[in-house]
Amino acid sequence: MKGIYRILMALALLVAAITSYSMGVHSGVFLFIILGFVLEGAFWFGLFSIKRRKEA
């Protein structure tokens, strides 16, 4: 279940970033483009998160 949740969150972030980029380009509001950068960064950092090993 955790794997499916991560995939769904990654897809939602990617769709939100693309939507934000397109709204920013279409309307000319720079805030949407910045929001797109933030959402895309969240997508990439969530996709390649650092996995720590538990030391016993």
C-alpha positions in Angstrom: 0.0 0.0 0.0 2.9 2.4 0.8 4.2 2.0 -2.8 0.9 2.8 -4.4 0.5 5.9 -2.1 4.0 7.1 -3.2 3.1 6.6 -6.9 -0.2 8.4 -6.6 1.4 11.3 -4.7 4.1 11.6 -7.3 1.6 11.7 -10.1 -0.5 14.3 -8.3 2.5 16.5 -7.8 3.5 16.2 -11.4 0.0 17.0 -12.7 -0.3 19.9 -10.3 3.1 21.3 -11.5 2.2 20.9 -15.2 -1.2 22.6 -14.5 0.5 25.4 -12.7 3.0 26.0 -15.5 0.3 26.1 -18.1 -1.9 28.5 -16.0 1.1 30.8 -15.5 2.1 30.9 -19.2 -1.5 31.3 -20.3 -2.5 34.0 -17.8 0.9 35.7 -17.4 0.9 35.4 -13.6 4.5 34.7 -12.5 3.3 33.3 -9.2 1.9 30.2 -11.0 5.2 29.5 -12.6 7.0 29.8 -9.2 4.4 27.4 -7.8 5.1 25.0 -10.6 8.8 25.1 -9.7 8.0 24.3 -6.1 5.7 21.5 -7.0 8.2 20.0 -9.5 10.9 20.2 -6.8 8.6 18.3 -4.4 8.1 15.7 -7.1 11.8 15.1 -7.7 12.8 15.2 -4.1 10.0 12.8 -3.2 10.9 10.5 -6.0 14.6 10.3 -5.0 14.3 10.5 -1.3 17.3 9.5 0.9 16.8 6.1 2.4 18.5 5.6 5.8 19.4 2.2 7.1 18.6 1.4 10.7 21.7 0.5 12.7 21.0 -2.1 15.3 
